[in-house]
């Protein structure tokens, strides 16, 4: 709760913020909170992965993983992640190291070949659009921009995208072919979609017969508390609602094992899986099955994934707690900021007064603290309110993170009090 301050009191707070910022700028910091990369200590947890498969080169179905083929990926690895991603193993593909590549390829294939349920290739249609819940993931938006796909912002709520808006838009516009979703511990707000949201996404009427939900379940196993979030099974909900081909499910081990050498997954209806396999067969003779076997031997089973993610949590949780502690100590009660308190995932969203985010990010950069650009959480890099800043606590060491957060809060106070006095 904030109280109305007199001009003299505001001037005093601004003077202090200016002095704190001057001290900050004089420290010669070089800190980076831009991207949600695993820290070296997190990557060290998977060090044994690099010594595998240790002379074994055959999968359970007899495939020689050193050779060509196996476009669907190793069955034993798909079994391990079927439950994590809520996709039957027979409808799950294990591919290369990047789920972003799979999303890219699905867009390209939809543009250049006919999706199940489609009347023509997307490239032959006058206009293609996607719904983009905001704040959201900048790489999703970059893919749309790359292919000339119009982006329509949709507000995020505590239950997922505003489904009243989503349902109205998809029902009236056949050019809307998809929606981007990060359903568990969303990037950047940490929102988990409710069962009702999942059911509405699965069952809603769409003007486009080939509408797809791009279900980027990037943080399916990335919990930060003793109460892991559970979300409804979208693929099953779509089948039950009579829209079996609606869901494209994506996931990866990028923030589970080795970020640059993980395994990506695609799950969907049998028709969608065959569509992607047929298209992928023209660009690859098979994924890196040696790396897939490496992951099988390292993780062993679904319980092995859970145990490994508990070790990841032990490293991440203190960093997220430090972010919350410093935000509350430095900005609590000032009326200058609100922030999320995620129970999993990789990000914290900081909301500053309208018109301040870009200035806060600029001042932080000038003091040696690099943040994700203001606006990156919105399509075309344009946050209409200029209020959203994404914080990525994972990569810096704890001491560096605390320094960066103290510096960031100094910038928020400086810019916020400047704006108030200028009114």
Secondary structure, DSSP 8 states (H G I E B T S, - for coil): ------HHHHHHHHHHHHHHHHHHHTT---EEESS----HHHHHTTGGGGG-STT--B-TT--BTTSS--TT--HHHHHHHHHHHT--GGGEEE-SS-HHHHHHHHHHHHHHS--TT-SS-GGGSS--EEEEEES--HHHHHHHHHTT-EEEEEEEETTEE-HHHHHHHHHH-TTEEEEEE--SS-TTT-----HHHHHHHHH---SSTT-EEEEE-TTTT-B-SSS------HHHHHHHTT-TT-EEEEEESTTTS-TTS--EEEE--HHHHHHHHHHHTTT-S---HHHHHHHHHHH-SHHHHHHHHHHHHHHHHHHHHHHHHHHHHHHTTSSSEEE---SBSS-EEEEESTT-HHHHHHHHHHTTEEE--TTTTSGGG--TT--EEEE--SSS-HHHHHHHHHHHHHHHHHHHHHHHHH-
